[in-house]
């Protein structure tokens, strides 16, 4: 089982690139994302879900502030409202302390739900 962690630093992030060599120019307009967490420590409370097409300029798609949804090892589905632009890159970024008072962000599963387009 693969598990990704950020360093214990403010504004740490984990990034996903959905481009694929055999399907060039694929983009995705998200309506929901699934975040899998497999640890009973360092449960995230403050983070953002971001979208970009160049991995430089980012749009905030969802902000989580003092979010107590994640309470242990499980997968959690989050709705994203009002997104109309398709993106290639997605990022989960730390914006504050987790439940243990650190800046770690861990991901054991990540899924996007929405509409796939070719640009």
C-alpha positions as CSV (number, residue, x, y, z in Angstrom):
1,X,0.0,0.0,0.0
2,X,1.4,3.4,-1.0
3,X,1.3,6.3,1.4
4,X,2.5,9.8,0.7
5,X,3.5,12.4,3.3
6,X,4.6,16.0,3.3
7,X,7.3,17.2,5.5
8,X,6.4,18.9,8.8
9,X,6.4,22.3,7.3
10,X,3.9,25.1,6.7
11,X,2.4,25.1,3.2
12,X,3.6,21.6,2.4
13,X,1.7,19.9,-0.5
14,X,1.1,16.8,-2.5
15,X,0.5,17.2,-6.2
16,X,-1.2,15.1,-8.9
17,X,-0.7,15.4,-12.7
18,X,-3.5,13.7,-14.7
19,X,-1.8,14.1,-18.1
20,X,-1.1,10.9,-19.8
21,X,1.3,10.2,-22.7
22,X,-1.2,8.2,-24.7
23,X,-4.1,10.7,-24.1
24,X,-2.6,14.1,-24.6
25,X,-4.2,17.3,-23.4
26,X,-6.6,15.5,-21.0
27,X,-8.2,17.9,-18.4
28,X,-10.7,17.3,-15.6
29,X,-13.5,19.4,-14.1
30,X,-14.0,18.1,-10.5
31,X,-17.2,17.9,-8.6
32,X,-15.9,15.7,-5.7
33,X,-12.7,14.3,-4.4
34,X,-12.0,11.3,-2.3
35,X,-9.3,11.6,0.3
36,X,-8.0,8.4,1.9
37,X,-6.2,8.6,5.2
38,X,-4.6,5.7,7.0
39,X,-3.3,6.9,10.3
40,X,-4.9,7.8,13.7
41,X,-2.4,10.6,14.2
42,X,-1.8,13.8,12.2
43,X,-5.4,14.0,11.0
44,X,-5.7,17.0,8.7
45,X,-7.8,20.0,9.9
46,X,-6.6,22.8,7.7
47,X,-5.9,22.3,4.0
48,X,-6.8,23.5,0.5
49,X,-7.6,21.5,-2.7
50,X,-6.2,23.4,-5.7
51,X,-6.3,23.2,-9.5
52,X,-3.9,24.4,-12.2
53,X,-3.1,23.9,-15.8
54,X,0.6,25.0,-15.6
55,X,1.6,23.9,-12.1
56,X,2.5,27.6,-11.4
57,X,-0.8,29.5,-11.1
58,X,-3.3,27.8,-8.8
59,X,-7.0,28.2,-8.2
60,X,-8.4,27.3,-4.8
61,X,-11.2,24.8,-5.4
62,X,-12.1,24.0,-1.8
63,X,-10.8,25.3,1.6
64,X,-10.9,23.3,4.8
65,X,-10.5,25.4,8.0
66,X,-10.7,23.6,11.3
67,X,-12.4,20.7,9.5
68,X,-13.0,17.8,11.9
69,X,-14.4,15.5,9.2
70,X,-11.4,13.1,9.3
71,X,-11.5,11.1,12.5
72,X,-9.3,8.1,11.7
73,X,-8.2,5.6,9.0
74,X,-10.8,5.8,6.3
75,X,-11.7,7.4,3.0
76,X,-13.6,10.7,3.0
77,X,-15.6,12.2,0.1
78,X,-15.7,16.0,-0.3
79,X,-18.0,17.9,-2.6
80,X,-16.6,20.8,-4.7
81,X,-19.1,23.5,-5.6
82,X,-18.9,26.0,-8.4
83,X,-15.9,24.7,-10.4
84,X,-16.5,25.2,-14.2
85,X,-12.9,25.2,-15.5
86,X,-11.1,21.9,-16.3
87,X,-7.6,21.4,-14.8
88,X,-4.6,19.2,-15.4
89,X,-2.8,19.5,-12.0
90,X,-4.4,19.1,-8.6
91,X,-2.8,19.8,-5.2
92,X,-3.6,19.2,-1.6
93,X,-1.8,21.9,0.4
94,X,-1.4,22.4,4.2
95,X,-2.8,25.7,5.4
96,X,-2.6,25.1,9.2
97,X,-2.0,22.6,11.9
98,X,-3.4,19.1,12.0
99,X,-5.1,17.4,14.9
100,X,-1.7,16.6,16.5
101,X,-0.4,20.2,16.2
102,X,2.0,19.5,13.3
103,X,2.0,20.4,9.6
104,X,2.1,16.9,8.2
105,X,-0.3,15.9,5.4
106,X,-0.6,12.2,4.4
107,X,-2.5,10.6,1.6
108,X,-3.2,6.8,1.2
109,X,-5.9,7.2,-1.5
110,X,-7.0,10.0,-3.8
111,X,-9.8,9.9,-6.4
112,X,-11.4,12.6,-8.6
113,X,-15.0,12.6,-9.7
114,X,-16.4,14.9,-12.4
115,X,-16.0,15.5,-16.1
116,X,-13.1,14.6,-18.3
117,X,-12.4,16.8,-21.4
118,X,-9.7,17.1,-24.0
119,X,-8.3,20.6,-24.4
